[in-house]
Amino acid sequence: MPEIAKRTAWLVSAALLAAAVGCGRTQQISRPNQPLIDALRTATSARMLPWIDECAKSLEERKQQGDITADESKALQAVIDLARDGNWKEAEAQAKRLGKAQRLSGG
């Protein structure tokens, strides 16, 4: 099989696998943890590192208490990391995407 055909087959397989496992979906955050999204959106839009630090503190407390899943934590931490690295525009966009992607749930 020519090299280009092998690469194409590999890329198609990878794309199908990614689609099958839901790659690209934004993490759902449980209702009790959704205020963290709002806090991150505010902190990133204002570009306030002290507010980011407060969000990080709240996230760590929720992790210590077992009130947040690893996947939720990872999604929120990604926004915090972007902001701390000075990537404010991307952090704000990520926080906004995360907020808009939340499904309404009962309760």
DRENDO-1510 file (C-alpha; in Angstrom, 1 decimal, always signed):
<recs>
REC; n; res; u; v; w
REC; 1; MET; +0.0; +0.0; +0.0 .
REC; 2; PRO; +1.5; +3.4; -0.9 .
REC; 3; GLU; +2.5; +5.7; +2.0 .
REC; 4; ILE; -0.2; +8.3; +1.1 .
REC; 5; ALA; -2.9; +5.7; +1.2 .
REC; 6; LYS; -1.7; +4.4; +4.6 .
REC; 7; ARG; -1.7; +7.9; +6.0 .
REC; 8; THR; -5.2; +8.6; +4.6 .
REC; 9; ALA; -6.5; +5.3; +6.0 .
REC; 10; TRP; -5.0; +6.1; +9.4 .
REC; 11; LEU; -6.4; +9.7; +9.5 .
REC; 12; VAL; -9.9; +8.4; +8.5 .
REC; 13; SER; -9.7; +5.8; +11.2 .
REC; 14; ALA; -8.6; +8.3; +13.8 .
REC; 15; ALA; -11.4; +10.7; +12.8 .
REC; 16; LEU; -14.0; +8.0; +13.1 .
REC; 17; LEU; -12.7; +6.9; +16.4 .
REC; 18; ALA; -12.7; +10.5; +17.7 .
REC; 19; ALA; -16.3; +11.0; +16.5 .
REC; 20; ALA; -17.4; +7.7; +18.1 .
REC; 21; VAL; -16.0; +8.6; +21.6 .
REC; 22; GLY; -17.4; +12.2; +21.4 .
REC; 23; CYS; -14.2; +14.1; +20.9 .
REC; 24; GLY; -14.9; +17.8; +20.7 .
REC; 25; ARG; -17.8; +17.8; +23.0 .
REC; 26; THR; -17.7; +20.3; +25.8 .
REC; 27; GLN; -17.7; +18.9; +29.3 .
REC; 28; GLN; -21.0; +19.0; +31.1 .
REC; 29; ILE; -20.7; +20.6; +34.6 .
REC; 30; SER; -23.1; +19.5; +37.3 .
REC; 31; ARG; -25.5; +22.2; +38.5 .
REC; 32; PRO; -23.8; +22.8; +41.9 .
REC; 33; ASN; -20.5; +23.4; +40.2 .
REC; 34; GLN; -21.9; +25.7; +37.4 .
REC; 35; PRO; -21.3; +28.9; +39.5 .
REC; 36; LEU; -17.6; +28.2; +38.9 .
REC; 37; ILE; -18.2; +28.7; +35.2 .
REC; 38; ASP; -19.8; +32.1; +35.8 .
REC; 39; ALA; -16.9; +33.1; +38.1 .
REC; 40; LEU; -14.4; +32.1; +35.4 .
REC; 41; ARG; -16.3; +34.0; +32.7 .
REC; 42; THR; -16.3; +37.1; +34.9 .
REC; 43; ALA; -12.6; +36.7; +35.8 .
REC; 44; THR; -11.4; +36.1; +32.3 .
REC; 45; SER; -13.4; +38.9; +30.8 .
REC; 46; ALA; -12.1; +41.3; +33.4 .
REC; 47; ARG; -8.6; +39.8; +33.1 .
REC; 48; MET; -8.3; +39.7; +36.9 .
REC; 49; LEU; -5.7; +37.2; +38.0 .
REC; 50; PRO; -6.8; +37.5; +41.7 .
REC; 51; TRP; -10.2; +36.4; +40.6 .
REC; 52; ILE; -8.7; +33.5; +38.7 .
REC; 53; ASP; -6.9; +32.6; +41.9 .
REC; 54; GLU; -10.2; +32.6; +43.8 .
REC; 55; CYS; -11.7; +30.3; +41.2 .
REC; 56; ALA; -8.7; +28.0; +41.6 .
REC; 57; LYS; -9.2; +28.0; +45.3 .
REC; 58; SER; -12.9; +27.2; +45.0 .
REC; 59; LEU; -12.1; +24.4; +42.5 .
REC; 60; GLU; -9.5; +22.9; +44.8 .
REC; 61; GLU; -11.9; +23.0; +47.8 .
REC; 62; ARG; -14.6; +21.2; +45.7 .
REC; 63; LYS; -12.0; +18.6; +44.7 .
REC; 64; GLN; -11.0; +18.0; +48.3 .
REC; 65; GLN; -14.6; +17.7; +49.4 .
REC; 66; GLY; -15.4; +15.2; +46.5 .
REC; 67; ASP; -18.0; +17.6; +45.1 .
REC; 68; ILE; -16.6; +17.7; +41.6 .
REC; 69; THR; -15.7; +15.0; +39.1 .
REC; 70; ALA; -12.2; +14.6; +37.6 .
REC; 71; ASP; -13.6; +15.6; +34.1 .
REC; 72; GLU; -15.3; +18.7; +35.5 .
REC; 73; SER; -12.2; +19.7; +37.3 .
REC; 74; LYS; -10.1; +19.2; +34.2 .
REC; 75; ALA; -12.4; +21.4; +32.1 .
REC; 76; LEU; -12.4; +24.2; +34.6 .
REC; 77; GLN; -8.7; +23.9; +35.3 .
REC; 78; ALA; -7.9; +24.3; +31.6 .
REC; 79; VAL; -9.5; +27.8; +31.7 .
REC; 80; ILE; -7.6; +28.7; +34.9 .
REC; 81; ASP; -4.3; +27.5; +33.3 .
REC; 82; LEU; -4.9; +29.5; +30.1 .
REC; 83; ALA; -5.6; +32.7; +32.2 .
REC; 84; ARG; -2.5; +32.1; +34.4 .
REC; 85; ASP; -0.4; +31.8; +31.3 .
REC; 86; GLY; -1.6; +35.1; +30.1 .
REC; 87; ASN; -3.8; +33.7; +27.3 .
REC; 88; TRP; -6.8; +35.8; +28.4 .
REC; 89; LYS; -8.6; +35.8; +25.1 .
REC; 90; GLU; -8.5; +32.0; +24.8 .
REC; 91; ALA; -9.4; +31.6; +28.4 .
REC; 92; GLU; -12.4; +33.8; +28.0 .
REC; 93; ALA; -13.5; +32.0; +24.9 .
REC; 94; GLN; -13.1; +28.6; +26.6 .
REC; 95; ALA; -15.1; +29.8; +29.6 .
REC; 96; LYS; -17.8; +31.1; +27.4 .
REC; 97; ARG; -18.0; +27.8; +25.4 .
REC; 98; LEU; -18.1; +25.9; +28.6 .
REC; 99; GLY; -21.0; +28.0; +29.9 .
REC; 100; LYS; -23.0; +27.9; +26.6 .
REC; 101; ALA; -22.6; +24.1; +26.3 .
REC; 102; GLN; -24.4; +23.3; +29.6 .
REC; 103; ARG; -27.6; +21.5; +29.2 .
REC; 104; LEU; -30.6; +22.4; +31.3 .
REC; 105; SER; -31.2; +19.7; +33.8 .
REC; 106; GLY; -34.1; +19.1; +36.2 .
REC; 107; GLY; -33.7; +19.8; +39.9 .
</recs>
